[in-house]
Amino acid sequence: MTKDAAVKLSPQSAGLVAAVTSAATFGTSGAFIKPLLEAGWSPAAAVTARALIAGTLLLPFVLFSLRGRWDAVWRGRWRLLGMGVIAVAFTQLAYFAAISRIPVSTALLVEYLAPLLLVLWAWAYTRRMPRVAVLLGSALAIGGLVLVIGPGALQAVDPLGILLAFAAAIGCAVYFVVSARPSDGLPPVALAGVGLLIGGASLGLVGLAGAVPMTVTFGDVEMLGASAPWWVPLMVVAVFATAIAYATGIFGSSRLGSRLASFIGLLEVVFASVFAWIVVGEALTPLQMLGGALILAGIASIPGEPIAPVTAADEDRELSPSAV
């Protein structure tokens, strides 16, 4: 019994670690990409470069994980397209366009309504009111989010920036749904790597067609109170906030389900506040610490979802179907 329990608990524990890692690495995105936007990079150019570099970095891991099983890629073609076009290109373009018009904290506050959107969508789709624990967790987590970012974050800001951030929230919700779908033999790193390459390539083609501005500059940028080459923040975002963040996030969602993974994703704003405290000395306020505690309480209140069992293909035949 102990051995069976360990086998059943292991995927969720691994998913929890991966989801928290994803939130931490995603938390570096806004702070490191904004210097590029302020230096003259267009949001489309920043997303394209970020996605293509990250996808290229993940490519060796993608090939190793597939080991020639291209049939898994074909079966997962719609997931890959959804990940690339919507979760990567659309969501990141909308988010970067938003933070070019409104503060990062405001954009994050609106974008991370995604967990609430998933709860409301499930309510409308099933026509069944969510369990009390889900409603309580939603209230605690969203309230904590407001406290971490700042109760005044939505004061007198650009309406178009808010609309763009809400578009990013919809794309973020799609990301968690696509990530949580049964893999059918497609490894999480393959979904992340190929999705990033598809997203970067599709957005690059749109830019070349002139539909969105593609502007880059190659001078020094102001970052963390100092001057740095343009490629430094770009590589930080590509490696940590993209390659690692997407790969671990997809793995976490596949083990936890879209709803719980999306609420754990709220920790991104907590990590972003901690990074600001460590890197630039922005002290955490009592309200932010209280908000972080409320987010954690909200996550703890969210019950798990029924997840498709981990198959032999998912674990590269390390587990047999009878073991799950």
ChimeraX attribute file (.defattr): number of C-alpha atoms within 10 A of each C-alpha:
attribute: neighborCount
match mode: 1-to-1
recipient: residues
	/A:1	6
	/A:2	7
	/A:3	8
	/A:4	11
	/A:5	10
	/A:6	11
	/A:7	14
	/A:8	15
	/A:9	11
	/A:10	13
	/A:11	17
	/A:12	19
	/A:13	15
	/A:14	15
	/A:15	22
	/A:16	22
	/A:17	14
	/A:18	24
	/A:19	30
	/A:20	22
	/A:21	22
	/A:22	29
	/A:23	26
	/A:24	25
	/A:25	24
	/A:26	25
	/A:27	27
	/A:28	24
	/A:29	23
	/A:30	20
	/A:31	17
	/A:32	19
	/A:33	25
	/A:34	22
	/A:35	20
	/A:36	27
	/A:37	21
	/A:38	12
	/A:39	16
	/A:40	14
	/A:41	21
	/A:42	21
	/A:43	26
	/A:44	26
	/A:45	22
	/A:46	24
	/A:47	31
	/A:48	26
	/A:49	20
	/A:50	25
	/A:51	30
	/A:52	24
	/A:53	22
	/A:54	26
	/A:55	27
	/A:56	17
	/A:57	16
	/A:58	22
	/A:59	19
	/A:60	12
	/A:61	14
	/A:62	21
	/A:63	15
	/A:64	11
	/A:65	16
	/A:66	18
	/A:67	10
	/A:68	10
	/A:69	12
	/A:70	12
	/A:71	12
	/A:72	17
	/A:73	20
	/A:74	12
	/A:75	14
	/A:76	18
	/A:77	16
	/A:78	12
	/A:79	22
	/A:80	27
	/A:81	20
	/A:82	22
	/A:83	30
	/A:84	28
	/A:85	22
	/A:86	22
	/A:87	28
	/A:88	29
	/A:89	27
	/A:90	21
	/A:91	28
	/A:92	25
	/A:93	24
	/A:94	26
	/A:95	28
	/A:96	27
	/A:97	21
	/A:98	28
	/A:99	23
	/A:100	17
	/A:101	16
	/A:102	22
	/A:103	17
	/A:104	20
	/A:105	20
	/A:106	22
	/A:107	30
	/A:108	26
	/A:109	24
	/A:110	22
	/A:111	27
	/A:112	26
	/A:113	24
	/A:114	27
	/A:115	27
	/A:116	22
	/A:117	17
	/A:118	21
	/A:119	18
	/A:120	15
	/A:121	13
	/A:122	15
	/A:123	14
	/A:124	12
	/A:125	9
	/A:126	10
	/A:127	10
	/A:128	9
	/A:129	13
	/A:130	15
	/A:131	12
	/A:132	11
	/A:133	14
	/A:134	21
	/A:135	17
	/A:136	16
	/A:137	24
	/A:138	23
	/A:139	16
	/A:140	20
	/A:141	31
	/A:142	22
	/A:143	18
	/A:144	26
	/A:145	29
	/A:146	23
	/A:147	22
	/A:148	27
	/A:149	23
	/A:150	17
	/A:151	12
	/A:152	10
	/A:153	19
	/A:154	17
	/A:155	8
	/A:156	8
	/A:157	13
	/A:158	13
	/A:159	12
	/A:160	13
	/A:161	22
	/A:162	22
	/A:163	16
	/A:164	23
	/A:165	31
	/A:166	24
	/A:167	21
	/A:168	30
	/A:169	26
	/A:170	21
	/A:171	26
	/A:172	28
	/A:173	25
	/A:174	21
	/A:175	26
	/A:176	27
	/A:177	23
	/A:178	24
	/A:179	30
	/A:180	24
	/A:181	17
	/A:182	19
	/A:183	22
	/A:184	15
	/A:185	20
	/A:186	27
	/A:187	21
	/A:188	23
	/A:189	26
	/A:190	25
	/A:191	26
	/A:192	31
	/A:193	30
	/A:194	23
	/A:195	28
	/A:196	34
	/A:197	26
	/A:198	23
	/A:199	28
	/A:200	28
	/A:201	19
	/A:202	17
	/A:203	27
	/A:204	21
	/A:205	13
	/A:206	15
	/A:207	17
	/A:208	12
	/A:209	10
	/A:210	10
	/A:211	10
	/A:212	16
	/A:213	15
	/A:214	18
	/A:215	14
	/A:216	18
	/A:217	13
	/A:218	12
	/A:219	13
	/A:220	16
	/A:221	22
	/A:222	16
	/A:223	18
	/A:224	13
	/A:225	8
	/A:226	8
	/A:227	11
	/A:228	15
	/A:229	13
	/A:230	20
	/A:231	14
	/A:232	15
	/A:233	21
	/A:234	21
	/A:235	18
	/A:236	17
	/A:237	30
	/A:238	26
	/A:239	19
	/A:240	20
	/A:241	25
	/A:242	30
	/A:243	28
	/A:244	23
	/A:245	26
	/A:246	29
	/A:247	23
	/A:248	26
	/A:249	34
	/A:250	32
	/A:251	27
	/A:252	32
	/A:253	30
	/A:254	29
	/A:255	29
	/A:256	26
	/A:257	24
	/A:258	28
	/A:259	27
	/A:260	24
	/A:261	31
	/A:262	28
	/A:263	27
	/A:264	27
	/A:265	27
	/A:266	30
	/A:267	26
	/A:268	24
	/A:269	24
	/A:270	26
	/A:271	19
	/A:272	23
	/A:273	24
	/A:274	20
	/A:275	17
	/A:276	17
	/A:277	13
	/A:278	12
	/A:279	11
	/A:280	11
	/A:281	10
	/A:282	12
	/A:283	12
	/A:284	15
	/A:285	13
	/A:286	11
	/A:287	16
	/A:288	21
	/A:289	17
	/A:290	16
	/A:291	24
	/A:292	26
	/A:293	18
	/A:294	22
	/A:295	30
	/A:296	20
	/A:297	17
	/A:298	25
	/A:299	25
	/A:300	16
	/A:301	19
	/A:302	21
	/A:303	13
	/A:304	15
	/A:305	12
	/A:306	9
	/A:307	16
	/A:308	13
	/A:309	15
	/A:310	20
	/A:311	20
	/A:312	17
	/A:313	17
	/A:314	18
	/A:315	13
	/A:316	15
	/A:317	11
	/A:318	11
	/A:319	15
	/A:320	13
	/A:321	12
	/A:322	7
	/A:323	13
	/A:324	13
